[in-house]
Amino acid sequence: MKRRLLLLSPAILLWACGKSAPANVAAMVNGRAITYAELDKLYETNFGGANDPPGGPASQQSARQGDPRGGAPAGGPGDDQIVFQRMQVLRTLIDNEIMLQRAEREGLLAADADVEAKFAELRAPYTQEEFQQQLNSRKMTAEDLKTQLRRELSVEKLINKETTSHITITDGEITEFYNANKSNFNRAEPMIHMAQILVTPQPDPNVRNLKNDKAQDESQARKKIDRLYQLLQQGEDFGMLAQNYSEDTNSVQAGGDLGFIGESALEKANADLRKAVMALQPGQITQVIASPEGFRILKVLSREPAGQRDLNDPAVQQTIRETLTNRKDQLLKEAFYETARNEAKVVNYFAQTILADRDKK
């Protein structure tokens, strides 16, 4: 499930005021603690390598002291940016905890069998040594990963029950959308509807895939893209894998969807890339393609000839249906998160410490 980092509501910030912070606790959600150790671990997954390692001794010491700066040297270059990034990570942890508690209350926690099956799926493409290296690079144990998977699977079940399962698109809505956007279905040249999964050798802090999974170097990037290619060959959904693992900031939220690209644009692309794409039929994927940005897998979703497409065209109706479904899905999820957040009692000691530090200066 995909979540963007959102600003805390005034109610949450007010709740934080006046509360003394328990040792090592960054925030409380309905009485359940989120520790600085958890914050450091997720921070390193998202931003590790750019600054002093937040999971290292300096960070652990500062966390014990309640210092929101983590391992950053006070007053040093980029110090405020590091604090802001840690605030963003904590907001994600708070949202995740709110959703997990709701899943618990509604009896939607993932079963052990589901967790073990997902764990085995992630483990399958690697040797034991390679898999352990993947865990080590994220400073995780196998049990840490299983705990994360249980959370993710539980929240996915909750979101599907509360939002996705309630979405319906009527024929009238499809017709209305077509009439309002008719020019968008008039192609000046043959077009190819494409999607991609991109893995880069340098982790980008702006990338927010659902698994918070980013390769740290070229070797990890190659192994990651090869694993994703194997999963696609086994029948895994391209869009879901893109949302979970792709490192393309422009398309990850849309499941890798790049939209329609004119054949003339491919003329300017890498010759190997153009050749690979032009040989594909709708539904097929390329092999792994190396590029200056990293490694990518492309999928042709559909092809459209030049000219005006009619509403009766099944491809047009499917495109509109998917667009409207995605819009409703995003709206319902946003509303569900806001409602759940409003009902939660959140004490953000991290934010409180930052304001207290301001008053001392």
N, C-alpha and C positions, 0 to 999 in steps of 0.2 A: 504494500500500500504506500502510496506516495503522499508525503506531507511537505509543504513548504514551511520555512521558518517564519513565524508570525510574531508580531509585537504583543507583549503582554497587555491585557486590558487594564484600565485604571483600577478596577475592583481588585484585581490580583495584586497590583502594586500597593494599594492601600492596605490590603490584608497583611502585607509584609511589614508594614510600619509598626514599630513598637514591640516586635517579637525578638527575644534574645535567641541567638543561634546555638543549637546543640553542637558539640564538637564534631567536626568533619562533615556536617550536613549542609549542603548547598541550597536545598529546598525541601518543603514538605507538601505532599499532595494527599489531602484527606487523612492526615496523620501518618502517612507512609513516607519515609525519608528517601531522598535522592542524595547520595554522598558525593563528596568531591572526587573520590576515586572513580566513580561512574562518570562524572563529568570529564575528568582527565582522560579516561579511556576513549570516550567518544570524540573528544576534542582531537586526540592524536590521530584517530582514524580519519577525521575530516581535514585537519590542518597540520598534521605531524610533519616534521622536517623543515618547516618554514622558520621555526623559532627553537628555543631550548626545548628539549623533549618534555611535554607536560606530564608524562608518566614517570619521569626520572626523579631522583632524590630531591632536587630543588623544588619540584612541583609538589611532591608528597609532603615536604616540610611546610611549604606555604599553605597547602590545603589544611594541614593540621592546625595552622594558625588562623585559618579562615580568610586567607588572603586571596581575593578573586583573581589576582593577576597570574596565579599559577607559577610556572617556572620563569616568567618574564622578569627581567631586571627592572626594578621600580624606576620609572622616569626614563627608561632606555628607549632606543628607537623603536617605533611601532608599538609601544606599550599599550596605548589606548586602543589600537586596533586589535591587539591580542585579547584585551578585556572584552571588547565588543564581540569578537568571535566566540569567546567562551559564553557570553550571554546568549548568543544565538543557539549554541549547542544545548545549553540548559533549557531553553524554551522547547527544543525538540524533545528532550527527556521528559519535561513536564507534560507535554501533549501526549507522548507515548504512555506515560504512567496513567493519565486520566483515561485514555482509551482502554488500557489493560484492565483497570479496575472496573470499568463498565462491562467489559467482556466477562470478567469474573462474576459480577452480579447477575448477568443474564445467562450464566451457564454455558458460555461459548469458548471456554479455554480449550486450546488444541490438545488432543489426546496424545499419549506417549507414542502410539503407533504412527501418528501423523508426523510428529517431530522426528522420530527415528527414520522414517521414510525420506523426509526432506534432507536430513543429515547425510544419509547414504547417497542420495542423489548428488549432493555437493561434493562428497568425498570420492565418488566413483572415478572421475577422470584423472586422479592423482595417485602416485605411489604413496606409501605411508610417509616416507621422508618428505616428499614434496608437499603433502597435505600439512604436515607438521610445520614446515617452513612457512606456509601460508598463514597458519595460526600464529606463529611466532612474529611474523611481520606486522600482525595486528594486535600483538600482545594479548592474545586470547588463548584459552584452553578449549578442549573439546566440549567441556561442560558449559563454558561461557557461550560458545556458539549455539549449543542446544537451548540454553536459556533465551538467547536472542531469537532463535527460530520459533520457540513457543510463543513469545510475545508477538512476533510478526504474524504468525498463522492465526493467533487468537484475534488480533485486531482486524485481520482480513475478513474473518468470519463475521465479526461485529459490523464492519462497514458494509459488507454484502447484505446482511440482514436489514440494516437500518436505512440504507440508501440505494445501492445498486439494484436490489431486487424490486424496488418500487418504481423503476423507470419504465415508462411506456412511450412510444412514439406513434402518433396517429398518422393516417394518410393525409389528413387535412394539414397537419404541421409540415409534412414533407412538401406538399403542394405550395403552401405559403412561403416556405423557405426558397423553393425553386423560383417562384415568381419574383421574389425580392432580390434574388442573386443570379438571375438568368444569364447575365453577361459573363459570369464566372464559368459558365459551362459552354462558352463559345471559344474554341481553341484556334489560335492563328496558325499553329503548326502541330504536328503530332507530339503528344505529351506522354511522359512516363511518370506514373505515380510511384514514388520510391520511399523506402525507409532504410535506416541504417543503425548499426550498432558500432560505436567507436570506442576504442580503448587506447589511452594515451600513456606514454612512458613517464610523464611528469604529472603528479597529482594536482588537479586544479581545485582550489577551495570553493570555487563557484559551482562546481558540479554537485548536484543533489539527487543522485539516483536512490531508489528506495532502500537498497541494501547498504548505503554508505560505503560502497565497494569501489576502491580506486587503486590501480596499479601504481607501484612506487618507483619502478624503473623499467627498462626495456625488456628485461628477462621476465618480470612479472606480467608485463603487458602481453607478451607473446603467449605465455602459458594461459593467461586469462582468456584471450580471444580464441585460442585453440579449444579451451574447455567449452566456451559458449557455442562454438561451431559444432562440437560434438553433441551438445544438448539440442541444437536445432536439427541435426541429422536424426536425433532420436524422437523428434516430433514435438519438442517444446515450442510454446507460442512465441513468435518473434517479438511481438509488441510487449509482452510481459517481461521477457528477458531484457529488452531495451530499457524499459522502465526501471528494472531492478539493477542493471549493471552497466549500461552505456555511460560513457563519459563525454558525450556531446551536449554542451549546455543548451543548445538551441532546439534539440529534438527529444531529449530524454523524457520530458514530461508528457510528450505526445506519443510515447511508445516507439520512438525512433522515426516517426512520420516526417518526411521531408517535403511533403506536398507534391505537386505536379512540376516536373522539370522538362523544358523543351528539349527536343533532340539536338537543336543547335547549340544549347549550353554544354552538351556532352562533347561537342567538337572541341571545346576549349579545355576539356578535362584531360587527365592523364590517359595516355593511349591504352594502357592495360585496363584501366577502370572502364573506359568507354566500350572497349571490346567485350569485356565481361558482362556489362549491363545490357548491351544490345543483343547479346546471345540468349538472354533470359526470357522465359515466358512468365506471365503473371503467376505469382505464387512461388517462384523459384528464387534461390539465393545464390550469391557469388561465393566463391571460396574466400579465404582470408586475403585481403589486399593490403599491402604495405604502402604507406603514404607518409609525407612529411609530418602530418599531425599524429600519426600512430598507426594502428591496425584497425581495419574496418571490415564489416560484412554488410553487403547491400542486398535489399530484397525489392523485387519489382512487384508492386501491389496490383497495378493495372496499366493498360495502355489505352490511349484515346486518340482517335484520328482527328485531323483538323476539322473545324466546322462546329455548328451549333448542336449540342447534345439535347435530345428530347427528354421530357420528364418520364416518359414511358420506358426509357432505357433502364434496365435493372441495375447497371453500374452506377447510374446517376442517383437512383433511389437509395442504393446502398451507401453511397458516399454521404448523402444528406442524412440518412438515418444515423450513421456513425458520428457525424458532426454534432447532431442534436443530442445524441446519447451522451457524448463526451461533455457537452455543455451542461446538461442536466446533472450528470454525475459529479462534476466539479462543484456545481452550485449546492447540491444536496450535501456533499461531503463538507463543504465550507460551513454550511448552516449547522450541520450536526456537530462539528468540532466546536463552533462558537457556543452552541447550547450546552454541550458537555462541559466546556470550560467555565461557563457562567455558573453551573451547578456545583463546580468543584471548589473546595477550600484549599487555596494554594498559598503557602508562605514562602516567599522568595528571599531567603537570607543572603543569597549572592547579591541581588540588587540592593538590598538594605545595606550591605557592607560597602558597596561602591558609593552610596550616598553618604554614609558615615565618614568614609575616607575623604570625600569632597569637603565636608565641614571642618576637617582637621587642617586643611591647607590654608 
